[in-house]
């Protein structure tokens, strides 16, 4: 998938500042400045595109799918900064799920399959955090069985059961389904956010994300 461009969800200055604010972290490669996408007319505030897809909205709650690559430095930064902010602000009113969408060439799908297997065993968010840390801070390789087992234990999973599930093919199938979903909605950069199945955000300025989500929830409240 050579040629995919990374999302510039903050200004380049903010990206660099946040990266250097983390002890031992290197600044992610700078993306070329680009104007934010134009807003598609819709019922909510903020910048977004309404897709011709069915809505998965449940009143009072927003489902956020985050299309991301474990090897993408911008996705890592998004996970460290924006995701916790959204969880703190909206609490139980938001459900965030990562969908693996690889854009960095030359990487094996092992991390994505591990994440999918952890999801099947009820530890998806925990494994996601550990995988991002292992790749970007520890800089370890997932092919090493000993390293994988240490990660599995860290998130509270039985290594034997995990490895058996990993070899079953189910995680690979789930990963490929997620990638096809991203291709269907024409994900062009990572991270990309999809709200309630049909509201696509490529302008990932935190204020824009909060504005759109809050507008959806306010619309629900107004209907009561």
C-alpha positions in Angstrom: 0.0 0.0 0.0 2.9 2.3 -0.8 1.7 5.8 -1.5 -0.8 6.0 1.3 -0.4 9.3 3.1 -0.5 9.6 6.9 -3.2 11.7 8.6 -2.3 15.1 9.9 -4.8 15.1 12.7 -3.1 18.0 14.4 -0.8 20.7 13.0 2.7 19.6 12.4 3.9 21.8 15.3 1.6 20.1 17.7 2.6 16.6 16.5 6.2 17.4 17.0 5.7 19.0 20.4 3.6 16.0 21.7 6.2 13.5 20.4 9.1 15.3 22.1 7.2 15.7 25.3 7.4 11.9 25.8 10.7 10.8 27.4 12.8 8.9 24.9 10.3 9.3 22.1 11.5 10.4 18.7 9.4 12.9 16.6 7.3 11.1 13.9 8.2 12.0 10.4 6.6 15.3 9.3 3.7 15.0 6.8 3.4 17.6 4.1 0.8 20.2 5.1 -2.5 19.8 3.4 -5.8 21.7 3.7 -8.5 19.9 5.8 -11.2 18.2 3.7 -14.4 20.1 3.1 -17.4 19.3 5.2 -20.2 17.4 3.6 -23.5 19.0 4.4 -25.1 17.0 7.2 -27.1 17.3 10.4 -24.1 17.7 12.8 -21.5 20.3 13.6 -17.9 19.9 12.5 -16.0 18.7 9.5 -17.0 15.2 8.3 -18.3 13.2 5.3 -21.6 11.3 5.4 -21.1 8.1 3.5 -23.8 6.1 1.7 -23.6 3.4 4.3 -26.2 2.3 6.9 -26.0 4.1 10.2 -25.1 1.9 13.2 -26.1 4.6 15.7 -27.6 3.8 19.1 -29.3 6.8 20.8 -27.1 8.1 23.5 -23.9 6.4 22.4 -21.4 6.9 19.5 -19.5 4.0 18.1 -16.1 5.0 16.8 -14.1 2.8 14.5 -10.4 3.9 14.3 -8.7 2.6 11.2 -5.1 2.5 12.2 -1.7 0.8 11.5 0.2 -0.5 14.5 3.4 0.6 12.7 2.2 4.1 11.9 3.8 6.7 14.3 0.8 9.0 13.9 -1.6 6.2 14.9 0.6 5.6 18.0 0.4 9.3 18.9 -3.4 9.4 18.3 -3.7 6.4 20.7 -1.6 8.1 23.3 -3.3 11.5 23.2 -6.6 11.7 21.4 -8.2 8.3 22.4 -7.7 8.8 26.2 -9.1 12.4 25.9 -12.2 11.1 24.1 -12.7 8.3 26.7 -12.3 10.8 29.5 -14.7 13.3 28.0 -17.5 11.0 26.8 -17.1 8.0 29.1 -19.8 5.4 28.5 -21.3 7.5 25.7 -18.5 6.4 23.3 -17.3 3.0 22.2 -13.9 3.0 20.5 -12.7 0.1 18.5 -9.5 -0.1 16.4 -9.7 -1.6 12.9 -6.3 -2.8 11.7 -5.5 -1.1 8.4 -1.8 -1.6 7.4 -0.2 1.2 5.3 3.4 0.8 6.2 5.0 -1.5 3.6 7.1 -4.5 4.4 5.5 -5.4 7.7 4.0 -8.8 8.6 0.4 -8.9 9.9 1.4 -10.6 13.2 0.5 -7.6 15.3 -2.9 -7.2 13.7 -3.7 -10.9 14.2 -2.6 -10.8 17.8 -4.9 -7.8 18.4 -7.8 -9.7 16.8 -7.2 -12.8 18.9 -7.0 -10.7 22.0 -10.4 -9.1 21.0 -11.9 -12.6 20.7 -10.6 -13.3 24.3 -12.0 -10.1 25.7 -8.6 -8.2 25.9 -8.6 -6.1 22.8 -8.0 -2.6 24.3 -5.2 -4.0 26.6 -3.5 -5.8 23.8 -3.7 -2.7 21.5 -1.9 -0.6 24.1 0.8 -3.2 24.6 1.4 -3.7 20.9 1.8 0.0 20.2 4.2 0.3 23.1 6.2 -2.8 22.0 6.6 -1.6 18.4 7.2 2.1 19.0 9.0 2.2 22.4 10.5 -1.2 23.1 11.1 -1.8 19.3 10.7 -5.6 19.7 9.6 -8.1 17.0 6.4 -10.1 17.3 7.8 -13.1 15.5 9.7 -14.1 18.6 7.5 -16.6 20.4 9.1 -15.7 23.8 8.3 -12.0 23.3 4.7 -12.8 22.2 4.2 -15.0 25.3 5.4 -12.2 27.6 2.9 -9.8 26.0 0.1 -12.3 26.3 0.8 -12.8 30.0 1.1 -9.0 30.5 -2.5 -8.5 29.3 -3.8 -11.5 31.4 -4.1 -14.1 28.7 -3.1 -17.8 28.8 -0.3 -18.2 26.2 -1.3 -21.7 25.2 -4.9 -20.7 24.6 -3.8 -17.6 22.8 -1.4 -19.2 20.5 -3.9 -22.0 19.7 -6.5 -19.3 18.8 -3.9 -17.4 16.7 -3.2 -20.6 14.7 -6.9 -21.2 14.1 -7.2 -18.7 11.3 -10.0 -16.7 12.9 -7.8 -13.7 13.8 -6.5 -13.6 10.2 -10.1 -13.7 8.9 -11.2 -10.9 11.2 -8.2 -8.8 10.2 -8.9 -9.2 6.5 -12.5 -8.4 7.0 -11.5 -5.1 8.7 -9.1 -4.3 5.9 -11.8 -4.9 3.3 -14.1 -2.6 5.3 -11.5 0.2 5.2 -11.1 -0.3 1.4 -14.8 -0.2 0.9 -15.1 3.2 2.6 -12.0 4.4 0.8 -9.6 4.9 3.8 -6.8 6.9 2.3 -4.8 7.7 5.4 -4.2 6.5 9.0 -5.6 7.1 11.4 -9.1 7.6 9.9 -12.2 7.7 12.1 -15.6 6.4 11.3 -18.5 7.3 13.6 -21.6 5.1 13.7 -20.8 3.3 10.5 -21.3 6.2 8.1 -19.7 9.5 9.4 -16.1 9.6 8.1 -13.6 12.0 9.7 -10.3 12.6 8.1 -9.7 16.0 9.8 -8.6 14.5 13.1 -8.0 17.7 15.0 -9.1 16.8 18.5 -11.5 19.7 18.7 -13.2 18.6 15.4 -13.6 15.1 16.7 -15.1 16.3 19.9 -17.4 18.7 18.1 -18.9 16.0 15.8 -19.4 13.5 18.6 -20.9 16.1 20.9 -23.2 17.2 18.1 -24.4 13.6 17.6 -25.1 13.2 21.3 -26.8 16.6 21.5 -29.1 15.6 18.6 -30.1 12.5 20.5 -30.9 14.5 23.6 -33.0 16.9 21.6 -35.2 14.1 20.4 -36.1 12.9 23.9 
